[in-house]
Amino acid sequence: MPVLTADFVPILVKTGASARVDVEQTTRFNTGDWVRVKNINPTTHTRMPRYVRGKRGCIKLDHGVFITPDTVAHGLGEHPQHLYSVSFSAVELWGDAAPAQDSLRIDLWDDYLEAAEHE
């Protein structure tokens, strides 16, 4: 993996560098599927917000296949996988005091998710 130097930053900003990879990867989830975020607490780098762990949401979009920052940050390889936009109701995240009409979308990697039933 190349080292990011100050000279390279303007090029990345101008071209919109991406971690998307052109790799065939089977998708486990489709738009409309209900998922639960795994309730894990790794001691290493993760892009999984603590407040969504154990919460149920619905897949709204499959962004495609990207390298996984959790593994790249520790020199464990790219580990390509699907990145999904998952919608959570505010009530699911913050309880009955939250406005019932509000929701939040969070992008989450396949490894963070497991299948769930719609309640």
Biopython code that builds the backbone (N, CA, C, O; Angstrom):
import numpy as np
from Bio.PDB.StructureBuilder import StructureBuilder

atoms = [
    (1, "MET", "N", (0.854, -1.172, 0.000)),
    (1, "MET", "CA", (0.000, 0.000, 0.000)),
    (1, "MET", "C", (0.899, 1.235, 0.000)),
    (1, "MET", "O", (1.790, 1.340, 0.843)),
    (2, "PRO", "N", (0.682, 2.189, -0.943)),
    (2, "PRO", "CA", (1.544, 3.374, -1.010)),
    (2, "PRO", "C", (1.349, 4.282, 0.200)),
    (2, "PRO", "O", (0.272, 4.349, 0.794)),
    (3, "VAL", "N", (2.428, 4.972, 0.538)),
    (3, "VAL", "CA", (2.396, 5.938, 1.633)),
    (3, "VAL", "C", (1.789, 7.236, 1.114)),
    (3, "VAL", "O", (2.132, 7.698, 0.026)),
    (4, "LEU", "N", (0.887, 7.818, 1.894)),
    (4, "LEU", "CA", (0.257, 9.081, 1.519)),
    (4, "LEU", "C", (1.178, 10.220, 1.924)),
    (4, "LEU", "O", (1.445, 10.432, 3.107)),
    (5, "THR", "N", (1.660, 10.951, 0.926)),
    (5, "THR", "CA", (2.529, 12.102, 1.182)),
    (5, "THR", "C", (1.765, 13.380, 0.887)),
    (5, "THR", "O", (0.719, 13.353, 0.239)),
    (6, "ALA", "N", (2.294, 14.501, 1.364)),
    (6, "ALA", "CA", (1.642, 15.799, 1.161)),
    (6, "ALA", "C", (1.465, 16.108, -0.321)),
    (6, "ALA", "O", (0.473, 16.726, -0.708)),
    (7, "ASP", "N", (2.410, 15.689, -1.149)),
    (7, "ASP", "CA", (2.321, 15.954, -2.597)),
    (7, "ASP", "C", (1.154, 15.215, -3.245)),
    (7, "ASP", "O", (0.629, 15.659, -4.266)),
    (8, "PHE", "N", (0.749, 14.103, -2.664)),
    (8, "PHE", "CA", (-0.287, 13.258, -3.242)),
    (8, "PHE", "C", (-1.699, 13.710, -2.858)),
    (8, "PHE", "O", (-2.660, 13.378, -3.552)),
    (9, "VAL", "N", (-1.834, 14.454, -1.771)),
    (9, "VAL", "CA", (-3.150, 14.860, -1.262)),
    (9, "VAL", "C", (-3.964, 15.645, -2.294)),
    (9, "VAL", "O", (-5.128, 15.303, -2.504)),
    (10, "PRO", "N", (-3.419, 16.684, -2.955)),
    (10, "PRO", "CA", (-4.234, 17.415, -3.946)),
    (10, "PRO", "C", (-4.768, 16.523, -5.064)),
    (10, "PRO", "O", (-5.875, 16.744, -5.555)),
    (11, "ILE", "N", (-3.997, 15.525, -5.467)),
    (11, "ILE", "CA", (-4.447, 14.610, -6.518)),
    (11, "ILE", "C", (-5.629, 13.784, -6.017)),
    (11, "ILE", "O", (-6.618, 13.614, -6.731)),
    (12, "LEU", "N", (-5.528, 13.271, -4.794)),
    (12, "LEU", "CA", (-6.621, 12.487, -4.233)),
    (12, "LEU", "C", (-7.889, 13.311, -4.064)),
    (12, "LEU", "O", (-8.987, 12.835, -4.352)),
    (13, "VAL", "N", (-7.738, 14.537, -3.602)),
    (13, "VAL", "CA", (-8.905, 15.408, -3.418)),
    (13, "VAL", "C", (-9.553, 15.715, -4.765)),
    (13, "VAL", "O", (-10.778, 15.698, -4.885)),
    (14, "LYS", "N", (-8.750, 15.989, -5.758)),
    (14, "LYS", "CA", (-9.266, 16.332, -7.086)),
    (14, "LYS", "C", (-9.925, 15.147, -7.784)),
    (14, "LYS", "O", (-10.943, 15.318, -8.454)),
    (15, "THR", "N", (-9.363, 13.945, -7.638)),
    (15, "THR", "CA", (-9.877, 12.785, -8.361)),
    (15, "THR", "C", (-10.892, 11.975, -7.563)),
    (15, "THR", "O", (-11.548, 11.095, -8.120)),
    (16, "GLY", "N", (-11.031, 12.253, -6.276)),
    (16, "GLY", "CA", (-12.007, 11.523, -5.466)),
    (16, "GLY", "C", (-11.615, 10.081, -5.236)),
    (16, "GLY", "O", (-12.355, 9.166, -5.599)),
    (17, "ALA", "N", (-10.471, 9.872, -4.642)),
    (17, "ALA", "CA", (-9.970, 8.520, -4.376)),
    (17, "ALA", "C", (-11.026, 7.689, -3.644)),
    (17, "ALA", "O", (-11.779, 8.209, -2.820)),
    (18, "SER", "N", (-11.068, 6.419, -3.950)),
    (18, "SER", "CA", (-12.079, 5.541, -3.381)),
    (18, "SER", "C", (-11.441, 4.227, -2.940)),
    (18, "SER", "O", (-10.424, 3.804, -3.491)),
    (19, "ALA", "N", (-12.039, 3.595, -1.955)),
    (19, "ALA", "CA", (-11.599, 2.276, -1.489)),
    (19, "ALA", "C", (-12.397, 1.168, -2.176)),
    (19, "ALA", "O", (-12.299, 0.003, -1.789)),
    (20, "ARG", "N", (-13.193, 1.527, -3.200)),
    (20, "ARG", "CA", (-13.956, 0.521, -3.957)),
    (20, "ARG", "C", (-12.977, -0.374, -4.705)),
    (20, "ARG", "O", (-11.969, 0.100, -5.230)),
    (21, "VAL", "N", (-13.276, -1.661, -4.752)),
    (21, "VAL", "CA", (-12.441, -2.612, -5.487)),
    (21, "VAL", "C", (-13.290, -3.361, -6.499)),
    (21, "VAL", "O", (-14.479, -3.595, -6.286)),
    (22, "ASP", "N", (-12.660, -3.729, -7.598)),
    (22, "ASP", "CA", (-13.347, -4.462, -8.661)),
    (22, "ASP", "C", (-13.132, -5.953, -8.435)),
    (22, "ASP", "O", (-12.335, -6.597, -9.117)),
    (23, "VAL", "N", (-13.869, -6.488, -7.453)),
    (23, "VAL", "CA", (-13.749, -7.890, -7.060)),
    (23, "VAL", "C", (-15.153, -8.475, -7.010)),
    (23, "VAL", "O", (-16.072, -7.859, -6.472)),
    (24, "GLU", "N", (-15.312, -9.674, -7.578)),
    (24, "GLU", "CA", (-16.592, -10.372, -7.467)),
    (24, "GLU", "C", (-16.752, -10.872, -6.035)),
    (24, "GLU", "O", (-15.922, -11.640, -5.548)),
    (25, "GLN", "N", (-17.784, -10.452, -5.381)),
    (25, "GLN", "CA", (-18.030, -10.841, -3.994)),
    (25, "GLN", "C", (-19.524, -11.101, -3.843)),
    (25, "GLN", "O", (-20.342, -10.230, -4.139)),
    (26, "THR", "N", (-19.875, -12.284, -3.389)),
    (26, "THR", "CA", (-21.275, -12.635, -3.201)),
    (26, "THR", "C", (-21.885, -11.741, -2.127)),
    (26, "THR", "O", (-21.282, -11.506, -1.079)),
    (27, "THR", "N", (-23.080, -11.252, -2.404)),
    (27, "THR", "CA", (-23.790, -10.435, -1.424)),
    (27, "THR", "C", (-24.647, -11.323, -0.526)),
    (27, "THR", "O", (-25.326, -12.230, -1.008)),
    (28, "ARG", "N", (-24.614, -11.062, 0.768)),
    (28, "ARG", "CA", (-25.461, -11.823, 1.703)),
    (28, "ARG", "C", (-26.822, -11.167, 1.880)),
    (28, "ARG", "O", (-27.793, -11.830, 2.244)),
    (29, "PHE", "N", (-26.892, -9.849, 1.619)),
    (29, "PHE", "CA", (-28.117, -9.108, 1.877)),
    (29, "PHE", "C", (-28.533, -8.328, 0.635)),
    (29, "PHE", "O", (-27.709, -7.947, -0.197)),
    (30, "ASN", "N", (-29.839, -8.105, 0.544)),
    (30, "ASN", "CA", (-30.408, -7.331, -0.562)),
    (30, "ASN", "C", (-31.199, -6.161, -0.002)),
    (30, "ASN", "O", (-31.558, -6.148, 1.175)),
    (31, "THR", "N", (-31.466, -5.188, -0.847)),
    (31, "THR", "CA", (-32.299, -4.060, -0.448)),
    (31, "THR", "C", (-33.623, -4.582, 0.099)),
    (31, "THR", "O", (-34.277, -5.422, -0.520)),
    (32, "GLY", "N", (-34.006, -4.074, 1.261)),
    (32, "GLY", "CA", (-35.248, -4.504, 1.906)),
    (32, "GLY", "C", (-35.059, -5.571, 2.976)),
    (32, "GLY", "O", (-35.971, -5.828, 3.762)),
    (33, "ASP", "N", (-33.883, -6.194, 3.015)),
    (33, "ASP", "CA", (-33.619, -7.209, 4.044)),
    (33, "ASP", "C", (-33.444, -6.552, 5.406)),
    (33, "ASP", "O", (-32.881, -5.463, 5.520)),
    (34, "TRP", "N", (-33.933, -7.229, 6.433)),
    (34, "TRP", "CA", (-33.754, -6.776, 7.813)),
    (34, "TRP", "C", (-32.510, -7.431, 8.381)),
    (34, "TRP", "O", (-32.285, -8.629, 8.214)),
    (35, "VAL", "N", (-31.705, -6.620, 9.057)),
    (35, "VAL", "CA", (-30.449, -7.091, 9.630)),
    (35, "VAL", "C", (-30.323, -6.605, 11.069)),
    (35, "VAL", "O", (-30.985, -5.654, 11.486)),
    (36, "ARG", "N", (-29.466, -7.278, 11.807)),
    (36, "ARG", "CA", (-29.109, -6.827, 13.152)),
    (36, "ARG", "C", (-27.595, -6.617, 13.154)),
    (36, "ARG", "O", (-26.846, -7.432, 12.616)),
    (37, "VAL", "N", (-27.161, -5.534, 13.753)),
    (37, "VAL", "CA", (-25.736, -5.274, 13.876)),
    (37, "VAL", "C", (-25.205, -6.167, 15.000)),
    (37, "VAL", "O", (-25.780, -6.224, 16.087)),
    (38, "LYS", "N", (-24.119, -6.848, 14.726)),
    (38, "LYS", "CA", (-23.534, -7.718, 15.734)),
    (38, "LYS", "C", (-23.139, -6.895, 16.952)),
    (38, "LYS", "O", (-22.653, -5.772, 16.822)),
    (39, "ASN", "N", (-23.346, -7.448, 18.111)),
    (39, "ASN", "CA", (-22.991, -6.757, 19.355)),
    (39, "ASN", "C", (-21.620, -7.242, 19.806)),
    (39, "ASN", "O", (-21.494, -8.053, 20.724)),
    (40, "ILE", "N", (-20.597, -6.720, 19.131)),
    (40, "ILE", "CA", (-19.219, -7.085, 19.439)),
    (40, "ILE", "C", (-18.464, -5.831, 19.849)),
    (40, "ILE", "O", (-18.837, -4.718, 19.481)),
    (41, "ASN", "N", (-17.422, -6.021, 20.599)),
    (41, "ASN", "CA", (-16.626, -4.893, 21.094)),
    (41, "ASN", "C", (-15.144, -5.163, 20.855)),
    (41, "ASN", "O", (-14.405, -5.485, 21.785)),
    (42, "PRO", "N", (-14.719, -5.029, 19.602)),
    (42, "PRO", "CA", (-13.316, -5.302, 19.308)),
    (42, "PRO", "C", (-12.405, -4.296, 20.017)),
    (42, "PRO", "O", (-12.785, -3.146, 20.238)),
    (43, "THR", "N", (-11.219, -4.741, 20.364)),
    (43, "THR", "CA", (-10.249, -3.839, 20.997)),
    (43, "THR", "C", (-9.430, -3.115, 19.952)),
    (43, "THR", "O", (-8.611, -2.257, 20.282)),
    (44, "THR", "N", (-9.646, -3.456, 18.692)),
    (44, "THR", "CA", (-8.906, -2.837, 17.595)),
    (44, "THR", "C", (-9.818, -1.879, 16.827)),
    (44, "THR", "O", (-10.975, -1.672, 17.194)),
    (45, "HIS", "N", (-9.280, -1.307, 15.767)),
    (45, "HIS", "CA", (-10.001, -0.337, 14.937)),
    (45, "HIS", "C", (-11.299, -0.918, 14.379)),
    (45, "HIS", "O", (-11.330, -2.060, 13.921)),
    (46, "THR", "N", (-12.363, -0.128, 14.423)),
    (46, "THR", "CA", (-13.631, -0.508, 13.786)),
    (46, "THR", "C", (-14.383, 0.749, 13.377)),
    (46, "THR", "O", (-14.253, 1.802, 14.000)),
    (47, "ARG", "N", (-15.169, 0.617, 12.320)),
    (47, "ARG", "CA", (-16.037, 1.706, 11.864)),
    (47, "ARG", "C", (-17.482, 1.442, 12.275)),
    (47, "ARG", "O", (-18.404, 2.040, 11.719)),
    (48, "MET", "N", (-17.683, 0.557, 13.238)),
    (48, "MET", "CA", (-19.025, 0.216, 13.698)),
    (48, "MET", "C", (-19.363, 1.078, 14.921)),
    (48, "MET", "O", (-18.799, 0.871, 15.996)),
    (49, "PRO", "N", (-20.282, 2.045, 14.763)),
    (49, "PRO", "CA", (-20.636, 2.889, 15.911)),
    (49, "PRO", "C", (-21.218, 2.056, 17.053)),
    (49, "PRO", "O", (-22.018, 1.149, 16.827)),
    (50, "ARG", "N", (-20.818, 2.367, 18.248)),
    (50, "ARG", "CA", (-21.267, 1.609, 19.428)),
    (50, "ARG", "C", (-22.788, 1.671, 19.587)),
    (50, "ARG", "O", (-23.402, 0.695, 20.019)),
    (51, "TYR", "N", (-23.399, 2.807, 19.243)),
    (51, "TYR", "CA", (-24.842, 2.959, 19.479)),
    (51, "TYR", "C", (-25.717, 2.147, 18.539)),
    (51, "TYR", "O", (-26.930, 2.094, 18.746)),
    (52, "VAL", "N", (-25.146, 1.499, 17.493)),
    (52, "VAL", "CA", (-25.952, 0.634, 16.626)),
    (52, "VAL", "C", (-25.752, -0.843, 16.940)),
    (52, "VAL", "O", (-26.459, -1.685, 16.385)),
    (53, "ARG", "N", (-24.820, -1.173, 17.803)),
    (53, "ARG", "CA", (-24.534, -2.577, 18.116)),
    (53, "ARG", "C", (-25.742, -3.228, 18.780)),
    (53, "ARG", "O", (-26.282, -2.726, 19.766)),
    (54, "GLY", "N", (-26.150, -4.359, 18.209)),
    (54, "GLY", "CA", (-27.314, -5.081, 18.714)),
    (54, "GLY", "C", (-28.641, -4.540, 18.194)),
    (54, "GLY", "O", (-29.694, -5.083, 18.527)),
    (55, "LYS", "N", (-28.616, -3.476, 17.382)),
    (55, "LYS", "CA", (-29.847, -2.850, 16.880)),
    (55, "LYS", "C", (-30.235, -3.427, 15.527)),
    (55, "LYS", "O", (-29.395, -3.927, 14.778)),
    (56, "ARG", "N", (-31.539, -3.346, 15.232)),
    (56, "ARG", "CA", (-32.115, -3.888, 14.003)),
    (56, "ARG", "C", (-32.421, -2.765, 13.024)),
    (56, "ARG", "O", (-32.960, -1.724, 13.400)),
    (57, "GLY", "N", (-32.066, -2.991, 11.754)),
    (57, "GLY", "CA", (-32.334, -2.012, 10.713)),
    (57, "GLY", "C", (-32.627, -2.698, 9.392)),
    (57, "GLY", "O", (-32.630, -3.925, 9.299)),
    (58, "CYS", "N", (-32.871, -1.891, 8.378)),
    (58, "CYS", "CA", (-33.242, -2.399, 7.053)),
    (58, "CYS", "C", (-32.229, -1.927, 6.014)),
    (58, "CYS", "O", (-31.864, -0.752, 5.981)),
    (59, "ILE", "N", (-31.777, -2.857, 5.162)),
    (59, "ILE", "CA", (-30.849, -2.517, 4.084)),
    (59, "ILE", "C", (-31.577, -1.632, 3.075)),
    (59, "ILE", "O", (-32.617, -2.020, 2.542)),
    (60, "LYS", "N", (-31.031, -0.444, 2.812)),
    (60, "LYS", "CA", (-31.624, 0.477, 1.843)),
    (60, "LYS", "C", (-30.828, 0.548, 0.549)),
    (60, "LYS", "O", (-31.368, 0.892, -0.502)),
    (61, "LEU", "N", (-29.517, 0.214, 0.631)),
    (61, "LEU", "CA", (-28.663, 0.338, -0.551)),
    (61, "LEU", "C", (-27.421, -0.518, -0.366)),
    (61, "LEU", "O", (-26.858, -0.588, 0.727)),
    (62, "ASP", "N", (-27.000, -1.168, -1.443)),
    (62, "ASP", "CA", (-25.722, -1.874, -1.465)),
    (62, "ASP", "C", (-24.772, -0.987, -2.267)),
    (62, "ASP", "O", (-24.956, -0.816, -3.472)),
    (63, "HIS", "N", (-23.764, -0.426, -1.612)),
    (63, "HIS", "CA", (-22.817, 0.476, -2.269)),
    (63, "HIS", "C", (-21.842, -0.260, -3.180)),
    (63, "HIS", "O", (-21.198, 0.363, -4.024)),
    (64, "GLY", "N", (-21.726, -1.576, -3.022)),
    (64, "GLY", "CA", (-20.751, -2.348, -3.783)),
    (64, "GLY", "C", (-19.687, -2.907, -2.860)),
    (64, "GLY", "O", (-19.865, -2.955, -1.643)),
    (65, "VAL", "N", (-18.572, -3.333, -3.455)),
    (65, "VAL", "CA", (-17.502, -3.980, -2.701)),
    (65, "VAL", "C", (-16.365, -2.993, -2.460)),
    (65, "VAL", "O", (-15.904, -2.318, -3.381)),
    (66, "PHE", "N", (-15.922, -2.921, -1.208)),
    (66, "PHE", "CA", (-14.856, -2.018, -0.788)),
    (66, "PHE", "C", (-13.872, -2.771, 0.095)),
    (66, "PHE", "O", (-14.196, -3.816, 0.658)),
    (67, "ILE", "N", (-12.658, -2.222, 0.209)),
    (67, "ILE", "CA", (-11.730, -2.787, 1.177)),
    (67, "ILE", "C", (-12.254, -2.458, 2.576)),
    (67, "ILE", "O", (-12.975, -1.480, 2.771)),
    (68, "THR", "N", (-11.881, -3.285, 3.529)),
    (68, "THR", "CA", (-12.370, -3.132, 4.894)),
    (68, "THR", "C", (-11.349, -2.373, 5.730)),
    (68, "THR", "O", (-10.240, -2.868, 5.929)),
    (69, "PRO", "N", (-11.688, -1.188, 6.223)),
    (69, "PRO", "CA", (-10.713, -0.399, 6.980)),
    (69, "PRO", "C", (-10.270, -1.070, 8.272)),
    (69, "PRO", "O", (-9.161, -0.820, 8.744)),
    (70, "ASP", "N", (-11.109, -1.911, 8.847)),
    (70, "ASP", "CA", (-10.747, -2.591, 10.099)),
    (70, "ASP", "C", (-9.517, -3.476, 9.910)),
    (70, "ASP", "O", (-8.655, -3.539, 10.787)),
    (71, "THR", "N", (-9.434, -4.160, 8.767)),
    (71, "THR", "CA", (-8.291, -5.045, 8.537)),
    (71, "THR", "C", (-7.093, -4.281, 7.974)),
    (71, "THR", "O", (-5.953, -4.562, 8.344)),
    (72, "VAL", "N", (-7.337, -3.325, 7.090)),
    (72, "VAL", "CA", (-6.248, -2.557, 6.498)),
    (72, "VAL", "C", (-5.492, -1.771, 7.566)),
    (72, "VAL", "O", (-4.270, -1.643, 7.492)),
    (73, "ALA", "N", (-6.206, -1.250, 8.550)),
    (73, "ALA", "CA", (-5.573, -0.449, 9.607)),
    (73, "ALA", "C", (-4.550, -1.252, 10.396)),
    (73, "ALA", "O", (-3.649, -0.680, 11.009)),
    (74, "HIS", "N", (-4.683, -2.573, 10.385)),
    (74, "HIS", "CA", (-3.776, -3.425, 11.154)),
    (74, "HIS", "C", (-2.876, -4.288, 10.276)),
    (74, "HIS", "O", (-2.274, -5.255, 10.745)),
    (75, "GLY", "N", (-2.790, -3.922, 8.981)),
    (75, "GLY", "CA", (-1.919, -4.657, 8.079)),
    (75, "GLY", "C", (-2.365, -6.077, 7.807)),
    (75, "GLY", "O", (-1.540, -6.938, 7.500)),
    (76, "LEU", "N", (-3.674, -6.338, 7.915)),
    (76, "LEU", "CA", (-4.207, -7.688, 7.728)),
    (76, "LEU", "C", (-4.808, -7.912, 6.347)),
    (76, "LEU", "O", (-5.500, -8.906, 6.127)),
    (77, "GLY", "N", (-4.554, -7.009, 5.425)),
    (77, "GLY", "CA", (-5.055, -7.166, 4.065)),
    (77, "GLY", "C", (-6.336, -6.386, 3.819)),
    (77, "GLY", "O", (-6.922, -5.799, 4.729)),
    (78, "GLU", "N", (-6.749, -6.399, 2.562)),
    (78, "GLU", "CA", (-7.900, -5.594, 2.143)),
    (78, "GLU", "C", (-9.242, -6.181, 2.561)),
    (78, "GLU", "O", (-10.170, -5.416, 2.822)),
    (79, "HIS", "N", (-9.388, -7.487, 2.635)),
    (79, "HIS", "CA", (-10.631, -8.158, 3.023)),
    (79, "HIS", "C", (-11.855, -7.512, 2.353)),
    (79, "HIS", "O", (-12.712, -6.966, 3.048)),
    (80, "PRO", "N", (-11.949, -7.566, 1.006)),
    (80, "PRO", "CA", (-13.059, -6.910, 0.301)),
    (80, "PRO", "C", (-14.414, -7.491, 0.695)),
    (80, "PRO", "O", (-14.569, -8.702, 0.850)),
    (81, "GLN", "N", (-15.386, -6.602, 0.851)),
    (81, "GLN", "CA", (-16.746, -7.025, 1.188)),
    (81, "GLN", "C", (-17.733, -5.916, 0.859)),
    (81, "GLN", "O", (-17.352, -4.765, 0.644)),
    (82, "HIS", "N", (-19.005, -6.283, 0.824)),
    (82, "HIS", "CA", (-20.066, -5.318, 0.520)),
    (82, "HIS", "C", (-20.220, -4.316, 1.652)),
    (82, "HIS", "O", (-20.055, -4.632, 2.830)),
    (83, "LEU", "N", (-20.542, -3.098, 1.247)),
    (83, "LEU", "CA", (-20.826, -2.012, 2.177)),
    (83, "LEU", "C", (-22.278, -1.610, 1.957)),
    (83, "LEU", "O", (-22.664, -1.255, 0.844)),
    (84, "TYR", "N", (-23.079, -1.665, 3.009)),
    (84, "TYR", "CA", (-24.514, -1.419, 2.906)),
    (84, "TYR", "C", (-24.911, -0.140, 3.634)),
    (84, "TYR", "O", (-24.324, 0.207, 4.659)),
    (85, "SER", "N", (-25.904, 0.554, 3.103)),
    (85, "SER", "CA", (-26.556, 1.655, 3.806)),
    (85, "SER", "C", (-27.738, 1.043, 4.555)),
    (85, "SER", "O", (-28.674, 0.526, 3.946)),
    (86, "VAL", "N", (-27.680, 1.110, 5.887)),
    (86, "VAL", "CA", (-28.705, 0.491, 6.732)),
    (86, "VAL", "C", (-29.496, 1.597, 7.423)),
    (86, "VAL", "O", (-28.916, 2.504, 8.021)),
    (87, "SER", "N", (-30.817, 1.519, 7.337)),
    (87, "SER", "CA", (-31.701, 2.503, 7.964)),
    (87, "SER", "C", (-32.204, 1.973, 9.308)),
    (87, "SER", "O", (-32.704, 0.853, 9.407)),
    (88, "PHE", "N", (-32.057, 2.803, 10.328)),
    (88, "PHE", "CA", (-32.529, 2.484, 11.677)),
    (88, "PHE", "C", (-33.573, 3.511, 12.083)),
    (88, "PHE", "O", (-33.402, 4.700, 11.817)),
    (89, "SER", "N", (-34.638, 3.079, 12.714)),
    (89, "SER", "CA", (-35.597, 4.041, 13.256)),
    (89, "SER", "C", (-34.966, 4.681, 14.490)),
    (89, "SER", "O", (-34.179, 4.053, 15.198)),
    (90, "ALA", "N", (-35.325, 5.938, 14.734)),
    (90, "ALA", "CA", (-34.826, 6.637, 15.922)),
    (90, "ALA", "C", (-35.265, 5.911, 17.188)),
    (90, "ALA", "O", (-34.526, 5.870, 18.172)),
    (91, "VAL", "N", (-36.457, 5.344, 17.163)),
    (91, "VAL", "CA", (-36.967, 4.610, 18.322)),
    (91, "VAL", "C", (-36.100, 3.378, 18.584)),
    (91, "VAL", "O", (-35.806, 3.065, 19.738)),
    (92, "GLU", "N", (-35.690, 2.680, 17.529)),
    (92, "GLU", "CA", (-34.812, 1.514, 17.689)),
    (92, "GLU", "C", (-33.493, 1.909, 18.348)),
    (92, "GLU", "O", (-32.974, 1.193, 19.204)),
    (93, "LEU", "N", (-32.967, 3.044, 17.941)),
    (93, "LEU", "CA", (-31.662, 3.462, 18.460)),
    (93, "LEU", "C", (-31.733, 4.099, 19.841)),
    (93, "LEU", "O", (-30.878, 3.837, 20.686)),
    (94, "TRP", "N", (-32.752, 4.940, 20.080)),
    (94, "TRP", "CA", (-32.749, 5.760, 21.290)),
    (94, "TRP", "C", (-33.984, 5.597, 22.171)),
    (94, "TRP", "O", (-34.130, 6.317, 23.159)),
    (95, "GLY", "N", (-34.872, 4.666, 21.834)),
    (95, "GLY", "CA", (-36.005, 4.378, 22.688)),
    (95, "GLY", "C", (-37.262, 5.162, 22.340)),
    (95, "GLY", "O", (-37.282, 5.952, 21.397)),
    (96, "ASP", "N", (-38.305, 4.926, 23.118)),
    (96, "ASP", "CA", (-39.630, 5.473, 22.842)),
    (96, "ASP", "C", (-39.712, 7.002, 22.907)),
    (96, "ASP", "O", (-40.644, 7.584, 22.351)),
    (97, "ALA", "N", (-38.774, 7.655, 23.562)),
    (97, "ALA", "CA", (-38.795, 9.118, 23.645)),
    (97, "ALA", "C", (-38.376, 9.770, 22.320)),
    (97, "ALA", "O", (-38.615, 10.959, 22.114)),
    (98, "ALA", "N", (-37.755, 8.998, 21.429)),
    (98, "ALA", "CA", (-37.324, 9.533, 20.132)),
    (98, "ALA", "C", (-38.526, 9.709, 19.207)),
    (98, "ALA", "O", (-39.490, 8.949, 19.305)),
    (99, "PRO", "N", (-38.486, 10.689, 18.318)),
    (99, "PRO", "CA", (-39.596, 10.880, 17.371)),
    (99, "PRO", "C", (-39.781, 9.657, 16.470)),
    (99, "PRO", "O", (-38.836, 9.206, 15.823)),
    (100, "ALA", "N", (-40.987, 9.132, 16.435)),
    (100, "ALA", "CA", (-41.283, 7.898, 15.693)),
    (100, "ALA", "C", (-41.041, 8.041, 14.190)),
    (100, "ALA", "O", (-40.764, 7.047, 13.520)),
    (101, "GLN", "N", (-41.139, 9.250, 13.650)),
    (101, "GLN", "CA", (-40.982, 9.443, 12.208)),
    (101, "GLN", "C", (-39.517, 9.602, 11.789)),
    (101, "GLN", "O", (-39.224, 9.611, 10.594)),
    (102, "ASP", "N", (-38.602, 9.726, 12.738)),
    (102, "ASP", "CA", (-37.191, 9.953, 12.416)),
    (102, "ASP", "C", (-36.448, 8.639, 12.196)),
    (102, "ASP", "O", (-36.781, 7.605, 12.775)),
    (103, "SER", "N", (-35.435, 8.715, 11.340)),
    (103, "SER", "CA", (-34.576, 7.555, 11.096)),
    (103, "SER", "C", (-33.165, 8.044, 10.795)),
    (103, "SER", "O", (-32.935, 9.232, 10.572)),
    (104, "LEU", "N", (-32.239, 7.114, 10.795)),
    (104, "LEU", "CA", (-30.839, 7.407, 10.539)),
    (104, "LEU", "C", (-30.275, 6.306, 9.670)),
    (104, "LEU", "O", (-30.522, 5.127, 9.925)),
    (105, "ARG", "N", (-29.514, 6.676, 8.637)),
    (105, "ARG", "CA", (-28.841, 5.688, 7.792)),
    (105, "ARG", "C", (-27.356, 5.681, 8.116)),
    (105, "ARG", "O", (-26.720, 6.727, 8.247)),
    (106, "ILE", "N", (-26.827, 4.478, 8.242)),
    (106, "ILE", "CA", (-25.415, 4.309, 8.545)),
    (106, "ILE", "C", (-24.844, 3.278, 7.578)),
    (106, "ILE", "O", (-25.464, 2.242, 7.335)),
    (107, "ASP", "N", (-23.669, 3.557, 7.029)),
    (107, "ASP", "CA", (-23.002, 2.599, 6.153)),
    (107, "ASP", "C", (-22.239, 1.597, 6.999)),
    (107, "ASP", "O", (-21.418, 1.965, 7.840)),
    (108, "LEU", "N", (-22.528, 0.305, 6.758)),
    (108, "LEU", "CA", (-21.936, -0.774, 7.556)),
    (108, "LEU", "C", (-21.444, -1.899, 6.658)),
    (108, "LEU", "O", (-22.101, -2.253, 5.679)),
    (109, "TRP", "N", (-20.291, -2.458, 6.992)),
    (109, "TRP", "CA", (-19.724, -3.561, 6.231)),
    (109, "TRP", "C", (-20.444, -4.865, 6.559)),
    (109, "TRP", "O", (-21.004, -5.034, 7.642)),
    (110, "ASP", "N", (-20.412, -5.776, 5.597)),
    (110, "ASP", "CA", (-21.073, -7.071, 5.708)),
    (110, "ASP", "C", (-20.702, -7.797, 7.003)),
    (110, "ASP", "O", (-21.578, -8.363, 7.657)),
    (111, "ASP", "N", (-19.430, -7.791, 7.385)),
    (111, "ASP", "CA", (-18.991, -8.494, 8.589)),
    (111, "ASP", "C", (-19.686, -8.015, 9.858)),
    (111, "ASP", "O", (-19.728, -8.749, 10.845)),
    (112, "TYR", "N", (-20.228, -6.809, 9.853)),
    (112, "TYR", "CA", (-20.871, -6.250, 11.034)),
    (112, "TYR", "C", (-22.315, -6.752, 11.207)),
    (112, "TYR", "O", (-22.918, -6.548, 12.261)),
    (113, "LEU", "N", (-22.864, -7.402, 10.185)),
    (113, "LEU", "CA", (-24.299, -7.662, 10.139)),
    (113, "LEU", "C", (-24.654, -9.142, 10.183)),
    (113, "LEU", "O", (-23.876, -10.002, 9.772)),
    (114, "GLU", "N", (-25.872, -9.417, 10.703)),
    (114, "GLU", "CA", (-26.462, -10.747, 10.644)),
    (114, "GLU", "C", (-27.930, -10.589, 10.276)),
    (114, "GLU", "O", (-28.520, -9.532, 10.500)),
    (115, "ALA", "N", (-28.517, -11.632, 9.715)),
    (115, "ALA", "CA", (-29.921, -11.575, 9.306)),
    (115, "ALA", "C", (-30.815, -11.390, 10.538)),
    (115, "ALA", "O", (-30.517, -11.897, 11.620)),
    (116, "ALA", "N", (-31.921, -10.650, 10.349)),
    (116, "ALA", "CA", (-32.893, -10.433, 11.419)),
    (116, "ALA", "C", (-34.291, -10.492, 10.829)),
    (116, "ALA", "O", (-34.475, -10.283, 9.630)),
    (117, "GLU", "N", (-35.253, -10.771, 11.654)),
    (117, "GLU", "CA", (-36.649, -10.769, 11.251)),
    (117, "GLU", "C", (-37.236, -9.376, 11.412)),
    (117, "GLU", "O", (-36.851, -8.637, 12.319)),
    (118, "HIS", "N", (-38.163, -9.017, 10.537)),
    (118, "HIS", "CA", (-38.881, -7.750, 10.690)),
    (118, "HIS", "C", (-39.965, -7.965, 11.745)),
    (118, "HIS", "O", (-40.744, -8.915, 11.668)),
    (119, "GLU", "N", (-40.002, -7.081, 12.716)),
    (119, "GLU", "CA", (-40.990, -7.214, 13.802)),
    (119, "GLU", "C", (-42.172, -6.324, 13.568)),
    (119, "GLU", "O", (-43.100, -6.305, 14.377)),
]
sb = StructureBuilder()
sb.init_structure("model")
sb.init_model(0)
sb.init_chain("A")
sb.init_seg("    ")
for serial, (resi, resn, name, xyz) in enumerate(atoms, 1):
    if name == "N":
        sb.init_residue(resn, " ", resi, " ")
    sb.init_atom(name, np.array(xyz, "f"), 0.0, 1.0, " ", f" {name:<3s}", serial, name[0])
structure = sb.get_structure()
